[in-house]
Amino acid sequence: MKSNAASFESPSTPVESPAWHEVVAAPWVGIWQPRRTAAILAAATRPAFWASYAVGATALAVIVLTLTMWDASVRDYSASKAVDASALTGGSLVQVWREWHAQSVVGTAEWILFLVYALLPIVMGLGAWLFLPSVHCGGRIRDSLGRAFRAMTAGLGLFVILLFPFYTWIVLLKNMAELGGFPGRGFVIGTVIAILATACLFVTWLSRAVRGVVRMASPPSLPPRCEDCGYDLSHIPGDSLCSECGLHVDESLTPNRRRPGAAWQRGRSPGSWLATSIAVLFRPARFYAALRMREHDDLSHRFAVFHYLSIAAGAFSTTLVIAICEQIPIEAIIALPSFSTFFVPLVCWATHRLIGSVVTSWWVSRDRLPDVRWAATVIVFEATYLWIPCGFVALFAGSLAAFGPWLTQLSIRSPLPGTNVELAVILLGCTAICLGWFWRYRSAIRSIRWSNF
């Protein structure tokens, strides 16, 4: 879809194309500056960008292949045999390579490389699409997806740097288990928690990088519209009525009368955040009818960030209470809340971005919004709705902790084959809640479509 915005400004993107060596090195030396790193790749020429992508993809493929071969080099040992540190490299990488190519020229190594090179652009393309509402400010969607893809490429260096120690540690754990010296479940649980925590940090890094490739469109020149029906009021006197629906023109064109804005837009404070959250959660149609849609700033995303942090705190406290009430071992009391602190907000973020991207793609394809930046504004405030599925799961889990598997005890059959009834209720309940989310977006588009402020 083409926007009626004629020009673009790119304050965070370098004006001139950077040198090719700067582009290639940016994902590796700029891991502490995500916005600048993404901006460099966004301004790079196509050959320089693809050279940077090829370097990152090759580094990832080499690390995955090398560590997989190292894992395969460990031979089987008896569990009763004493653990020998030198046995962790029971076979050489050369021997593994020969075994993989004993039957054919194309062996396991080539398949690993093929999977890395084939899946990487697919995963990065999906990530670019998830960030599309934050990047697309007008113009062609193809260009916005391209900029989002470059922001994903900016994170390749950090991803490879993080992958190496984690993959190495996982291989070590697996090898120690095969050698009969498995250190215990605590190491595995700690590794999983560390991976989830790192994934949250990586998502935060990508979110900051995406803001480095946004090319803010100048506000499109929109005619004054009737807030009820969308009729063009350009030639209607201010003291008359809309000729289509009869709404007084002053109702649509008087600032702060029809759209006074959300409390969060009028002032950033814990009180305004809470008041805005309550309004958008319980009165979405009224909230969006009063929301000012033509105000765009770089701090609006913090509204959603505060919800993610609050959900993390809520997940920790809820899991801790349930774990203590269940009188489980102390290791689990420590591990389960730590796990949920990172897992729950990560799932919430992915669900939030996925549904927002689906809705935005639909709105843009149908030309439903006069300014496509309004979709990003709606998505930010819809982070409040994440409390509904989180609250549902927390209450149901609490009931199971208090009364046991009471649905199974009532002889209720699971509607999903292969799962118990409690898990089926959680899955189906969350699915129904997410489907209700689309209704909220439908209500939002009706309330914001003809906004004059």
Secondary structure by P-SEA (a helix, b strand, c coil): cccccccccccccccccccaaaaaaccccccccaaaaaaaaaaccaaaaaaaaaaaaaaaaaaaaaaaaaaaccccccccccccccccccccaaaaaaaaaccccccaaaaaaaaaaaaaaaaaaaaaaaacccccccccaaaaaaaaaaaaaaaaaaaaaaaaaaaaaaaaaaaaaaacccccaaaaaaaaaaaaaaaaaaaaaaaaaaaaaccccccccccccccccccccccccccccccccccccccccccccccccccccccccaaaaaaaaaaaaccaaaaaaaccccccccccaaaaaaaaaaaaaaaaaaaaaaaaaacccaaaaacaaaaaacaaaaaaaaaaaaaaaaaaaaaaaaccccccaaaaaaaaaaccaaaaaaaaaaaaaaaaaaccccccccccccccccccaaaaaaaaaaaaaaaaaaaaaaaaaaacccccc
